[in-house]
Each structure stands twice: as structure tokens, then as C-alpha cells.
Amino acid sequence: MLLATYTLWLRDIVRFYRQRSRVIGALGSPVVFWLLLGSGLGRSFAGDSTRPPVESYLQYFYPGTLALIVLFTAIFSTISVIEDRQAGFLQGVLVAPVPRSAIVMGKILGGTTLALIQAAAFLLLAPLAGLPVGLTTLPALVGVLLALGFATTGLGLFVAWWLDSMQGFHAIMNLLLIPMWMLSGAVFPASGASGWIRAIMLVNPMTYGVSALRLAIFPGDDHVGGLADPGFTVSILIVLGFGAAVLAADIWLVRRKG
């Protein structure tokens, strides 16, 4: 099982970096969003005239951009399931004498690793926003990125396994994952949203991923998301629980529809 998991993990890593357009899409698009939205909406979100408005919103939007990078990487890494099915590679893996759970773990760990690498590259831009990302905050930040990458990649795999059309996959991803990100407190705080939007944000697991990212960057500040955050421990436990649930669903699905 370990050899099969490692082989599928390594294949995803090599495949991703041989396709440079995927690297640009997974990292470049969120960076553009961060710069354009952060600069364009900064004055709209300014509440204190004595504080640089663009910088303050760039700081607020930074953890959400990290989550978006993880999300984009999950989408790009799990779409390979459909490509492998069309090329006949997936059928060969399914008839190999290895546990089906090895297929799931190999794909999810591959996407998680890619998400962490892409997010780590974006962390180099933290000084541009004046964010206190240092050696003391880095371990917690890496842990959150790993948990969030595992959960989102697992969710992407669950969707991709049902589909045999890349166009359909992109449509489902745009309908499911992008709204999950937008309603996670990444773009706007929950305190300014209407009641039904706030209710959706409270049950959205990505909300707690973004909250954990903010609390890792701003330790000790329990109102960085606009409302009283549930705390770092509760947030990360919710993300881990969501990731475990998605993993169990993926293993069940691969065994059932293999």
C-alpha cells in the first residue's frame, strides 16, 4: 500500500510541474486576485481614516488568498482523475493488486503537497502586506495549510470520481468550491453579511479553515474575521474532522464505483 501511495503521489508531483500552465493557473490567478481586489476594494473597507486603507484590506484578504491557492491546486490536481480515466491509466491502477485506499491516499497526498508548495511560494509576499509571518507563526500556518489542502483535495476527488467530462467537472467546481471560498470570510467579514448569508458561513467548513489561517497569522486576536472567531483549536479541529469525513467518503466511493 505504501509503495502504491508513494508512486501515485510522485506521479502527481512530476505531472504538475511538467505542465507549467497549471502552475501559473494555480498560483498566478490568486495573486492577481489579491493584488487587484485588495487594492481596488481597500478604500471601500476602510474604517479608520488614520490607517492606510489598502494595506489593511490587503492584510485581511491575505489569508483568504492562501485558501484560494489551496483550492485552485485541489481543482487542478483532481481533474487528472478524469484525464487518467480517459487515457486508460486509471483502469490499470484499479485492476492492480493494491488496496483501493492507496489510490485515494496517493491522489489526496499529491494534491496536498502541491497546495503546500504553492502556498509557501505565496508566503514570500507576506512582507508586502506588512504581515507578521515569522518562525514563530510558521509551524501553525503550515499545519493549517496541510489540513485545508487535505480536505479540499479530498472533496475535489469525490466530485471528479463521479464524472467523465472535464467540462462538467469545471462546472461543478465553480458551482460548489468557489461559493464555499467566497462565503468563508475570505472576501468580506461575516459581521457585515445578511442573516442567511451569515448562517451559511457558520456551517461552511472552509470558514473555519480561513479563520484558522488568520489566527495563525494573528495569534491572540479573536476578532480578525469580523466576528468572534471560535478559536484556533476549534477551527483546526473542524477542518480536520471535515478532512476525515471526506477521506472516508472517498474510500467508500472508490471501492463502490471501482
C-alpha positions as CSV (number, residue, x, y, z in Angstrom):
1,M,0.0,0.0,0.0
2,L,2.8,2.4,0.9
3,L,4.6,1.8,-2.4
4,A,1.4,2.4,-4.4
5,T,0.6,5.5,-2.5
6,Y,4.1,6.9,-2.9
7,T,4.0,6.1,-6.7
8,L,0.7,7.9,-7.3
9,W,1.9,10.8,-5.1
10,L,5.1,11.2,-7.0
11,R,3.3,10.9,-10.4
12,D,1.1,13.8,-9.5
13,I,4.0,16.0,-8.4
14,V,6.0,15.3,-11.6
15,R,3.0,15.7,-13.8
16,F,2.0,19.0,-12.2
17,Y,5.4,20.7,-12.7
18,R,5.8,19.4,-16.2
19,Q,2.6,21.3,-17.1
20,R,3.7,24.9,-16.4
21,S,0.3,26.3,-17.3
22,R,-1.2,24.5,-14.3
23,V,1.5,26.1,-12.1
24,I,0.7,29.6,-13.4
25,G,-3.0,29.0,-13.1
26,A,-2.9,27.7,-9.5
27,L,-0.6,30.4,-8.2
28,G,-0.9,33.3,-10.6
29,S,-4.7,33.8,-10.5
30,P,-4.9,34.1,-6.7
31,V,-2.0,36.5,-6.7
32,V,-3.8,38.7,-9.3
33,F,-7.0,38.5,-7.2
34,W,-5.1,39.5,-4.1
35,L,-3.5,42.5,-5.7
36,L,-6.4,43.7,-7.8
37,L,-9.2,43.1,-5.2
38,G,-7.0,44.2,-2.3
39,S,-6.0,47.4,-4.0
40,G,-9.4,48.1,-5.6
41,L,-11.6,47.3,-2.5
42,G,-9.2,48.6,0.1
43,R,-10.8,52.0,0.4
44,S,-14.3,50.5,0.4
45,F,-13.5,48.5,3.5
46,A,-11.6,51.3,5.3
47,G,-13.0,52.0,8.7
48,D,-10.2,54.2,10.2
49,S,-9.0,57.2,8.3
50,T,-5.7,57.2,10.1
51,R,-4.8,53.7,8.9
52,P,-3.7,53.0,5.3
53,P,-6.9,51.6,3.8
54,V,-5.4,49.5,1.0
55,E,-2.8,47.9,3.3
56,S,-5.5,47.0,5.9
57,Y,-7.6,45.2,3.3
58,L,-4.6,43.5,1.8
59,Q,-3.9,42.1,5.2
60,Y,-7.5,41.0,5.6
61,F,-7.6,39.4,2.2
62,Y,-4.2,37.6,2.5
63,P,-5.4,34.5,4.4
64,G,-8.3,34.2,2.0
65,T,-5.9,34.3,-0.9
66,L,-3.9,31.5,0.8
67,A,-7.1,29.4,1.0
68,L,-7.8,30.2,-2.7
69,I,-4.4,28.9,-3.7
70,V,-5.1,25.7,-1.9
71,L,-8.5,25.5,-3.5
72,F,-7.2,26.1,-7.1
73,T,-4.4,23.5,-6.5
74,A,-7.0,21.0,-5.4
75,I,-9.1,21.6,-8.5
76,F,-6.1,21.2,-10.9
77,S,-4.8,18.1,-9.1
78,T,-8.0,16.2,-9.0
79,I,-9.0,16.9,-12.6
80,S,-6.3,14.4,-13.5
81,V,-8.6,11.7,-12.4
82,I,-10.8,12.3,-15.4
83,E,-7.8,12.6,-17.7
84,D,-6.5,9.3,-16.3
85,R,-9.8,7.6,-16.9
86,Q,-10.0,8.8,-20.5
87,A,-6.4,7.7,-21.2
88,G,-7.0,4.2,-19.6
89,F,-4.4,4.7,-16.9
90,L,-7.0,4.7,-14.1
91,Q,-8.4,1.3,-15.2
92,G,-4.9,-0.1,-15.0
93,V,-4.5,1.2,-11.5
94,L,-7.9,-0.2,-10.4
95,V,-7.0,-3.8,-11.5
96,A,-3.6,-3.7,-9.8
97,P,-3.3,-5.8,-6.6
98,V,-3.2,-2.9,-4.3
99,P,-5.9,-1.6,-1.8
100,R,-8.3,1.0,-3.2
101,S,-7.4,3.2,-0.3
102,A,-3.9,3.5,-1.6
103,I,-5.3,5.2,-4.7
104,V,-7.3,7.7,-2.6
105,M,-4.3,8.5,-0.3
106,G,-1.9,8.9,-3.2
107,K,-4.2,11.4,-5.0
108,I,-5.0,13.3,-1.9
109,L,-1.5,13.5,-0.6
110,G,-0.3,14.6,-4.0
111,G,-2.7,17.4,-4.1
112,T,-2.0,18.4,-0.5
113,T,1.8,18.5,-1.2
114,L,1.2,20.7,-4.3
115,A,-1.1,23.0,-2.3
116,L,1.5,23.5,0.4
117,I,4.3,24.2,-2.1
118,Q,2.2,26.8,-3.9
119,A,1.0,28.4,-0.7
120,A,4.6,28.5,0.6
121,A,5.6,30.5,-2.5
122,F,2.8,33.0,-1.8
123,L,4.0,33.4,1.8
124,L,7.1,35.1,0.4
125,L,4.8,38.1,-0.5
126,A,3.7,38.5,3.1
127,P,6.1,41.4,3.8
128,L,4.4,43.4,1.0
129,A,1.2,43.4,3.1
130,G,3.1,44.0,6.4
131,L,2.1,40.7,7.8
132,P,3.9,39.2,10.8
133,V,4.7,35.8,9.3
134,G,7.8,34.6,11.0
135,L,9.4,31.5,12.5
136,T,7.0,31.6,15.5
137,T,3.9,31.6,13.4
138,L,5.1,29.3,10.6
139,P,4.5,25.9,12.2
140,A,0.9,26.6,12.9
141,L,0.4,28.1,9.5
142,V,1.9,25.1,7.8
143,G,-0.3,22.8,9.8
144,V,-3.5,24.7,8.8
145,L,-2.4,24.7,5.1
146,L,-1.8,20.9,5.3
147,A,-5.2,20.3,6.9
148,L,-7.1,22.6,4.5
149,G,-5.2,21.1,1.4
150,F,-6.1,17.6,2.5
151,A,-9.8,18.4,2.9
152,T,-10.2,20.4,-0.3
153,T,-8.3,17.8,-2.4
154,G,-10.4,15.1,-0.9
155,L,-13.6,17.0,-1.8
156,G,-12.3,17.6,-5.4
157,L,-11.5,13.8,-5.7
158,F,-15.0,12.9,-4.6
159,V,-16.5,15.1,-7.3
160,A,-14.1,14.1,-10.0
161,W,-14.7,10.3,-9.4
162,W,-18.3,10.6,-10.4
163,L,-17.6,12.5,-13.7
164,D,-16.1,11.6,-17.0
165,S,-16.2,15.1,-18.5
166,M,-13.7,17.9,-17.7
167,Q,-16.3,20.5,-18.7
168,G,-18.7,19.0,-16.2
169,F,-16.0,18.9,-13.6
170,H,-15.2,22.6,-14.0
171,A,-18.9,23.5,-13.9
172,I,-19.4,21.6,-10.6
173,M,-16.3,23.1,-9.1
174,N,-17.4,26.6,-10.0
175,L,-20.8,25.9,-8.5
176,L,-19.5,24.3,-5.3
177,L,-16.0,25.2,-4.3
178,I,-15.9,28.9,-5.4
179,P,-19.0,29.8,-3.4
180,M,-17.6,27.9,-0.5
181,W,-14.5,30.1,-0.7
182,M,-16.4,33.3,-1.2
183,L,-18.7,32.5,1.8
184,S,-15.8,31.7,4.1
185,G,-15.0,35.2,5.3
186,A,-12.1,35.3,2.8
187,V,-13.5,38.3,0.8
188,F,-15.8,40.0,3.3
189,P,-16.4,39.6,7.1
190,A,-19.4,37.8,8.4
191,S,-20.4,40.7,10.6
192,G,-21.5,42.7,7.5
193,A,-23.4,40.0,5.8
194,S,-27.2,39.4,5.9
195,G,-28.6,36.8,8.3
196,W,-29.0,34.0,5.8
197,I,-25.5,34.5,4.4
198,R,-24.1,34.5,7.9
199,A,-25.8,31.2,8.6
200,I,-24.3,29.6,5.5
201,M,-20.9,30.9,6.6
202,L,-21.2,29.4,10.0
203,V,-21.9,25.9,8.6
204,N,-19.3,26.2,5.8
205,P,-16.2,24.2,6.8
206,M,-13.9,26.5,4.8
207,T,-14.9,29.3,7.0
208,Y,-13.0,27.6,9.8
209,G,-10.0,27.0,7.6
210,V,-9.8,30.7,6.7
211,S,-10.3,31.5,10.4
212,A,-7.5,29.2,11.4
213,L,-5.2,30.8,8.9
214,R,-6.0,34.3,10.3
215,L,-5.5,33.1,13.8
216,A,-2.2,31.5,12.8
217,I,-1.0,34.8,11.3
218,F,-2.5,37.0,14.1
219,P,-2.2,34.8,17.2
220,G,-4.3,36.1,20.1
221,D,-6.7,38.2,18.1
222,D,-10.1,36.6,18.2
223,H,-11.9,39.1,16.1
224,V,-9.8,39.2,12.9
225,G,-12.6,37.8,10.9
226,G,-15.2,40.4,11.7
227,L,-17.0,38.3,14.4
228,A,-15.7,36.5,17.4
229,D,-13.8,33.5,15.9
230,P,-14.2,30.1,17.6
231,G,-10.5,30.0,18.4
232,F,-7.6,28.3,16.7
233,T,-8.1,24.9,18.3
234,V,-11.8,24.6,17.5
235,S,-11.2,25.9,13.9
236,I,-8.5,23.4,13.1
237,L,-10.4,20.5,14.7
238,I,-13.4,21.3,12.4
239,V,-11.1,21.3,9.4
240,L,-9.5,18.0,10.4
241,G,-13.0,16.5,11.0
242,F,-14.1,17.6,7.6
243,G,-11.0,16.1,6.0
244,A,-11.5,12.8,7.8
245,A,-15.2,12.7,6.6
246,V,-14.2,13.4,3.1
247,L,-11.4,10.8,3.2
248,A,-13.9,8.2,4.4
249,A,-16.4,9.2,1.6
250,D,-13.6,8.9,-1.0
251,I,-12.6,5.4,0.1
252,W,-16.2,4.3,0.1
253,L,-16.8,5.7,-3.3
254,V,-13.6,4.2,-4.9
255,R,-14.5,0.8,-3.5
256,R,-18.1,1.1,-4.7
257,K,-17.6,2.5,-8.1
258,G,-14.3,1.0,-9.0
